[in-house]
Each structure stands twice: as structure tokens, then as C-alpha cells.
């Protein structure tokens, strides 16, 4: 089948979110054909280029989400009236609290608001398709006036009525960025209208192209969320006014509810994300949990040997940032040292941006304060109880070596989605101590110790318990590795999506009907083998028939837009 894979800020670019997951999915499903529709997040990301693409990728179409030049479209009177009608209805829904199913007062009123939101959204999309773009209109004074009118209306929420001019300008600017996909030229017969299935790799604005393909052409939509985008928006912009937060929360809540309602299936990456989706209106019958697929081969040697470089060491691996709560880990380690004086702590990771660099400096200073008699000299294992290291150091040549350098792997986060580092430690056969955040309990499944977050004493007690019991560490490590190999490998992820693709397409009516010269449907004009890589996809030279009429139009197998490299067969 032909898959339209929609990605934001990741694949096929060299850097970005979900890049490795998408690449492994496309390469694993080599019997399908993929069209990549990518929304980039920065100019730097575009300048870095793409990863090498496999032969089953027919074409790639990109669009920037980080900028949008004024398209120069000047609306006439009728188009301006259409824009005012649809944008005004959208603003009314947001000021009334949105149409998501997350409200306490659900039922007919909530369903009506959701219908109004969808009507306004698709009305704007149809206007962009007819007139050539929405950028100028979304940035216009008319958009701000529509928001102001909605905020002052009788049915507006109290927080919306409190909005001032700076708040309205901020909301209008955010909506313009979020609605940029409506103005793309992807919604054509030879674009997203030609695919058998749209697979959006995240929610929010990235799902808009899939929604429009479903609206214009009836293409089924599959939505994958490894981190619920709506939750991210709830946690973002804490310094904004209550009016801005309320209006943007209503918009993203309504967009999430619309996406969940129109999607044929929704695949959360874990139970934590699934619960958020259900809370935001997703139908439980449409949900299929598919864990992220990770490459277990690079951890195989360490996992099979189960040896560790230092049985008296604790290891933390990850990106250094405040959410990882290394401060609590350092205080916990001070308690561990009182019980087990020989224990060392290896913190292996790089800072995440300027904030992470400042946090790393704070943690270094705290380590020196907690262990004043041992803080002098270079930070090397053997000289100090706490070491700060990076991958690529002599003792830590790669990620697997980082996990193998200690007896127990520790995760101390206060915020976590799907804990990738924890799964990597499980692949390595490590015993783990983790905080109960995000999907940690679901991932660990009883093969490690879990303690409350921000509780150094509980963290220390769990670490001491494992340091003193090597047999228990071995049992937990073996169980953890077996669980990870069963649930979190690339192979299980690819197999799950292969079955889901077939399930969605098998329930979707045939949309593309080719007619013959008399106007009658032409059976088998769009054969399934058109999407199978190999000699079937090569366009043969059309021979001159010796007998009978020429072949009807539409019968040749469609060739892919990108040539198949040598050796791909």
C-alpha cells in the first residue's frame, strides 16, 4: 500500500524528534511505498539535510513550520466574508472553552462545540484551497478583531473576558503558526489524496495534513503519539496570562479531540499517554498501545555477559536538565555513602542546552559541598565518590559501556514520558532503581525497584538494598532484559504497525475508481502490486498490440517517483 507519513520536526532530517523511530519503521516495512510529508522546525534543521532514504520512499515534500512569508494573497469581498465567518466561529468555540471531551460538562453541549470547531477548521481549509492561502488573513487585524469580539460575547468564559490587547495579539500569533499546514499545497489528487493511508507521527499541527486528507479525499488517518502533544501545551508558557493559557488550551484541546474523533486508530506509546488521550476525548475502542521500537543489538554483548566494571558503583545516564532531578540523586547518594562507604556514583550525560549547562554546574558545586574532603582534584572515578562523565571518554567509549560501568542504574526524574534510558539499561541486564513518574512502572513491570519522586531517603534505601544483594541484582537484571527484548524492540514495533496498517486499510472502502471509455468502473485498474518494490513497479515499454483494441487509460502500473537503486531488489 502507499503510506503518507507525516512528521513534524524529525524524519527525514538528520536531527529532530522521532527520527530514528520513523527511519526504522520505513525500513522495516519495505513491502510498502512511502511518501514523506515533513514539517521542519528551524532553518538549521533544514540546512543539516536528510538521512539516507531507502528505496521504498517514493518522494519527500517539506514545509517550514518556523516561518511563513506573506503569500501575497488579497481576498475579495466574498473571501473576506468567508474568513470572518469561519475564524469568528473558531474564536467563539475557544472563548467558550473548546469542544474537547476533557470538560466536566460533557454531553450534547460539548459535542455541539466540537462540531462547530470542526466546521470552522475545515471551512478555513477550504478557503485556503480555493483562494491560495491563509497567512495574510490569519495575521490581519480582522483576525484580532474576531478574537476580541468572541472574548467580549455573553457566552465567553471569565478568563477569556479578561483578555487584553497584548493577550489577543499573542493568541492570534500562536493560531497563525498552528494553522500554517492549512495553507500547504499537499492536498491534491497526486498528493495526499493519492495515498492509501495517512500516518501522522505526532498530534497537534502535525496531524492537520492528515485531517485534511481525510476531509477532502476520505483517506483514513492513523495517529501515533509517544508523547501527548496536548499535555505539552498544558505545561508550556507558564509565564503567560491566564487568558492566553485558557484560549490556547481550548484550541489545542479541541484540535486533539477532533483528531481523535476522525482518526481510524490511535496508537499511544504507553499506558501513561493512553490515559491522557482518553481524558482528552479519545474513544477507547480506537486505541492500540504500541511501544517504541529500540535497537537492542548494540546492547547485546553487555546484556548477555551481565558483567559490570565496578560492583560498588551506581550509574545515572541521560541528558542533564532540571527535570532529571540530579539534586535529589546527589542527596540520596550522600545517604548511601553512610551505609556503604565504598560506593561511587557515575553521572554520564551531556547538558541539554544552556539551562542544562547551568544545572550541571549547580550539581558539580553541590557534589563538592556534600563531599568536601574528597572534592579536590580532577573528577575521575577512583579519586572522588561522584564523577561527571560523557560518552566517548576512555572509560565510557559508548552507551553500552556506560550502563556496564556500574552495578545499579538509577533514574531520578520528576517528569518523564517514555523512559528510553531505563529500557536501554534493561537491554543491558542492569538492575534498576527508578522514580514513579510517567510510564516508568509500566515499562519496568516488576523487574526493578520503584520509589516516589523527590524522596532522597527512599531512593537511597532502594540503592543500598540492591548494592548489598548481588544475587537479587542478577535476577532483576535478567528479568529486565527478557522483558525489554519481548516488548521494546524494533521488530515488535514494525510488526505491530504492519498489522495496524492492514487493519485500517481493510476497513476502508475503495476510494479511487477508474472509469473506462464508456464511463463504467474499470476493475483492477489500481492493482495492489503497484506498491510492491521490484520489477512490478518498472514501467514497461508499451508494445503495439497485434490484435484487439489498445489498453484502456489508467491500466499501466504507476511507477514510483524515485528510481530504485541497484541492489534494492
N, C-alpha and C positions, 0 to 999 in steps of 0.2 A: 504494500500500500504506500501511498505518498503522504508523508507526515510534514506538516508545517510546524517546526519547532520555534517557539517564540521565547527569546531570552532577553533579560534586561541586565546590563552591567556585567556580563560574563561572556559565555561562549558566543562566537568563536575567537574572542580576543584573548591575547596572551595572559592578561591579568583580569581579575574580577571574580564575582561570586558564582558558585556552581559551575565553574569552567570545567573542572576535572570530571564532575558527575555527568554533565551533558556530553562531553567527549567520549566517555566510556559507554554511555547509553547508545550514542550514534554508532560507534564502532562495534558494539556488541550486537546490534540489530542490523547486520549488514545485508539482510534479505529484504529490507525496506528501503525506500527512497526518501531522502530528507531535503526539505527546503528550510534554510535557516533565516529567520527574521530577527535581527538583533537590534536592540536599543542600547546605544552606548551612553556612558555616564560622564565622560570627560574627554577633552581633546587629547590628553596624554594617553588615555586608553586606546584611542584610535591610532595614534602615532606608533604605538608599540606593535601594532599589526595583529595578525591572526595566528592561531596554532595551525599546524599542517592538517588539512582536512582529508578524510577518507573518500574513496570513490563514490560511495552512496550518497554524498552530498551533491545535489544537482546544482544548487545555486545559493547564494547568500545575498540578502538585501539588508542594508543597515540604515539607521536613522539616529540622529543625536537627540538625547533627552536633556542634555546640558545646555543647549542653546537652540533658539529658533528665530531666524531672521524674519522680519515682517514680510509676508508673502506678497504684499502689494495689491491684494485683492480689495476692490472697492465694491461694497454691496449697494445694490439699488434699493429702492424703497421697499419692494416686496421682500427681499432678502433680509433687510434690516428688521422688518416686522417679524419675520420668522425667527430671527435670532433673539429678539426681545421676548418673544413668546416662550421659546424653549429655555433660554437661560433664566428668564424670570421664574419659570416653573421649577427649574433646578434649585434656584435660590430659595424659593418658598419651602421646598422639601427640607433643605438644610436648616433653615431657621426654625422649622417645626420639629427638628430633632432627627431627621433622616428616616429612611424606610427600612433600616436593618431590623432583623429579628431579635436584636440584643436588648430591646426596650422592655421594661416591665409590663407596660400596657400593650401587649401584642394582640393579634386578632385582626378584625376587619379593618380597623383604622391603620394598623401597621402595614397590612397588605395593600391598602389603597395608596399609602405614601410610597411604597416600593414600586407600585405600578406607575406612579407619577414620575418617580426618579428615572425608571427605565424609559418611559415615553420621552422625557426631556433629553436624556442621554442620546438615544437613537435619533431624535429629531435634530440635534446638533450634528450628529454624524452624517445624516442625510443632507443637511445644509452644506456641510463641508464637501461632500461628494458632488453636489450639484454646482456649487459656486466656486470651489477651488481652494478652500482653506479657512481656518478659524483664528489664526494667530492674531491678526489685526483686530478682529471683533472681540476676542477674549481680553485684549489689552485696552480696549476702548473705554471711554467714560461711560458709555451706555451699560457696560457690564457692572461697573461700580455703582451706578445709579440703581440698577436692578437689585443688587445686593442690599443697598440701603433701603429701598422700598420694602423688600422682604423682611428686613430686620425691624422695620417700624410697623409692620402689619399686626393685626389683632391676634393672629394665631401664633406669633413668634414666641419662642422661649425667652425667659427672663435674661439669660446670658446673651442671647442674640440681640435683644433690645438695648443692651449696654454697649454694643459695638460703636466705636468712634471711627472717624475718617481713617486714621492710620491702621486700625484693625481691618476695615473694609479693603483698603489697598493691599494689605498683607494677604488676606484671604483670596482676593481676585488674582494676585500674582501666583499664589500656590495653585489655584484651579487652572490657570493658564498652563502651567508646567505639567500638571497631572493629566490634562486633556489634550496634550500635543499629539498623541497617537491618533486622535480622531481626524487629523488633517493629513495623514500619510496617504500615499498613492498605492498602498498594498492591497486595497480591496477591489480587485479586478478579476475578470474571468480567468486570466492567466497568472494571477497572484494567489492570494489566499483562497480565492474562490475555486481554484483547481485542485486543492489538496483533499485528501480523504478524511483527515483528522487534524485538528489544531491542538498542539500540546504546549500550554503555557507553563513555563518552569517556575513562575512565581505569581503571586497575586498583585493587586494594585494596578498601576498603569500598565504593567507588562501584560495583563490579561485583556486589556481593551481591544487589541487587534483580534484576539480570539472571539471576543463577544461580538465584534462587528462582522467577522466572517460567518458566525452563526446567524446573525441578524439578516445579513444580505443574501447569504447563499445556503443557509441551513447546515453548514459544516459543523459536525459535533466538536465540542470543546472538552479537553481533559486538562484539569488544573492540578499542578503539583506544588505544594507548599512545604518546604522543610523548615521554614520559619514564618509564622503567620504575619503577613505584612501589616495587618490592622493593629496587631499588638505593638509593632514597632512604632506606628504613628501615635498610639496612646502614650508611649513612653518618651516620644520626641518633643522638642521645643518646650521644655519646662518653664522657660522664661517668658513665653508668650502670654498675652492676656487671656482671661477666661473666655472672652467672646471668640477669639481666634481659635483657641483649643476646642471649644464647643462646635464651631462651624466645621472645622477640618475633621474632627472626629465624626460628625454626622455625615460628611461627604465620603470618607473612607469606609465608614460602616455601611452606608448604602451601596457603595461600589462593591464591597465584599459580598453583601447579601445578593446583589444582582448576579455577580459572578458565580456564586454557589448555586443560585437558582437555575441558571442557564447551562451550567456545566453538566455534561453527561455523567462524569465521575470526578471525584476529588480525591487526590492521594496525599494525605498528610504524611510527613516523615516519621512521626512518632505519636504516641498517645497524648502527650502534652499539647502538640499542635492540633490534634484531633478534637480535644476538649474545647480549645479556643474556637475552632471552626463551628462546632455545634452551638456554642454560646452565641456566635455571630450569625446564626441562621442556617447553617448547612444541614441538609437532610441526612440523617444518619444512614439511610439506605444507599446513599451515593458515595459513602466514604470507604476507601480501601487504604489501609495503612501499608506503606512501602518504605522500609528503612533505607537510608542512603547506602549505596554500594561503595566499599572501600577496597583498595588493593592490598590483599593480605600477603602477597608474595614477598614483599620487601621485609616483612617481619618474620618470615618462615624460619630462618636459621636460628634467630634468638628464641622464638616460641617453641621450637622443637627441642632445643637444648635445655631451656628453662634455667640456664646458669646466670648468675649475677656477679658483677665485678666486685661488689662490696656488700656483704650481708648485713652490715650495720648502717646502711645509707637509706635515706628517704629521697625520692626524686619527684620533682614537680616539672612538668613540661608544658609549654604553651606560649601564647602571646602575653607579654607583660602589660597589664592595664588594670585600672581600679576594680573592675568587675570580678577579677580573679581573686581578690582579697588575699594578697600575699601577706598583708599585715597580720591577719589572724593566723596565717600559717606560721609566721615567724614567732608569734607569741606562743602558739601551740608547741613549736619546736623547743622553745625555752623550757616548757614543762617536760617534754620528752627527755631533754638532757639531764634533768634532775633524776629521772628514773633509770635512764640508760646513757651514762656519760660518754660512751664511745660513739654514739650515733652522730652521723653527719647529714646535712641537708644540701642537696644539689638542686639549684633552681636553673633550669635550662630553657632559655627563650630569648626572644628579641622584643623590644618595646614596640607597641602599636601606636606610631605617630608621636607627636610632641607630648601629648598627655601621658602616653606610656613611658616616654623617656623621663619625664618629671617624676612619675610614680616609681620607676626603677631607682632613681636617685634617692627618693624617700625611703625605699626598702633597704638600700645599702646602708643608709645612715641609721636606720632602726636596728639592723643586724649588728652594726658596730656598737650601738648603745646597749643592746641586750647581752652581748658577749664582749665586754670591754677588754678583758685580759687576753683575748685571742684575736682581736680585730686588726692588729698591726700586720703589715706586710702585704704582699700580693694575695689576691683571692684565688687560692689554689686548694684543691681537695688534699687534705693531709696537713695543711697549715692552719686552717680555720674550720669551725664546725659548719659554717654556711658558705657556699660558693655560688657565684653568679656566672653562668657559662652560656655559650651559644653553640649551635650546631656548626660543625666544621673545626672545632678545637681539637687538639691532638687526642684528648681522651674521649671526645664525642664526635667522631667523624660523620655520623649520620643519625637519623631519628631513631632507628632501632637500637643503636648503641646507647642513646640517651636513656631509654627505658631499661636496658640491660645493666646500666651502671649502678642500680640500687635494688634493694630487696622489696621495697614497697613503693608504689606510685600513689601520689596524693593529689586530689583535686579539691581546691578550697573555695570555689567560686560562690558568689552570691547571686549571680544571674547567669543562666546557661540555657541554650536551646537544646540542640542535639550535641552531646559531649564527644566530639571526634577524638580528642586526646585520650579519653577514657577507653574508647574502642581500640585505639592503637595499643594501649597498654594491655588490653585483653588479648589482642593478637599475639603479643609478646609473652603471654603466660604470666603476667605480673599479678600479684595480689594488690588490691587497691583499697584506699580509704577515700571516700568522696562525701561531699555535702549534698543534702537532699534538695536539689534545685533542678528546674527544667525536667528533662527526660532521663535524669541520672538513674532513678530507681528502676525505670522501665528497661534501660539499657543493661544495667548491672545484673538485674534479675536474681539476686541472692548469691552471686559469686564474689561479692566484696562487702566491705563494711561501709555503712552509710550513716552520717551524723548530721545534726541540724547545722545550717549555715550560721556564720558569725558566732561560733561557740568553740573557742580555742581549747577549752578543757576537754570537751568531748572528742575533738579531733586528736588531741594528744593521747587520750586513753586508748582510742582505737589503734593508733600507730604503735603504741607500746605493746598492746596485746598481740599484734602481728609480728613485731620485732622479736618478741620472746618465744614465738611458737613457729619454728621453721616448717614443721610438718603441715600445720594449718595453712601457711603461706603457699606451700606446694599444692595442696588440694584445691584451694581457691583459685590459684593461677591456672591450673589445668582445666578446672570447670569454666573459668572465664574465657580461656582460649577456645574451648569447644563451643561455647555459646556464640562467641563472635564469628567463628567460622560458619556456623549454621545460619545466622541471621543478618550479618552485616557485610557480606562480600559483594563484589561487583556482579558475580554470577547470579546470585539470588535477586539482585536489583533488576538486572536485564531480563531475567526470566519472568519476573513479576510484570514488568511493563509490556513484554511481548504478549502475555495473556490478556492484559488490560486493553491493549490496542485492538486485539481481535474481538474482545467482548464489546467494546464501544462500536466498532465498525459493523459488527454482525447485527446490532440492534438499530442501525441507521438505514433508512430507506435509500435506494439508489437515487442520486440527485442528477447525474449527468446522463441525459438521454440524447442519443444521436439519431437524427431522422434521415431517412433516405430521400431520393428524389421525389417520391410521391407524398412525403410528409409522414410516413409511417415510422414507428420506432425501429431502429436497426439493432437487433440482438447481438450481443457480444462485440459491440463496436469499441468498448473500452475494456480490453481484456485485463485480467488480473496480472498476467505475466508481463505486462508492460512495465511493472515496477520491480521485476526481478533482475538484478545485475547479471551481466554476461551477454552471450550472443543474441539473446532475445531482444535486448534493448538497442541493438545496432539497426539503423535504418537501412534496409537493403535497397539496392537499385531496383526501381520498379520495372519489371520486364513488360514488353509489349505482348499482350495476350494473343494467343493464336486463335482461340475460339471464344465466343461469348462476349458479353459487354464488359467494359472496363470496371475496375473495382470502384465501388461507391466511395464518395469522400468520407473521411473520418475513420476508415478502416486501418490505415497503416499504424503500426505500433509507434507511439511517441518516443522519440529519442531524448535522452537526458541533455540538459543544457551544458553540462561539464563533461569533457571526454573521460572515458575510463582509462586510467593509467595502465601501462604494460605490467603484466603480472598480477592484476587485480582479479583475474579470472581463475 
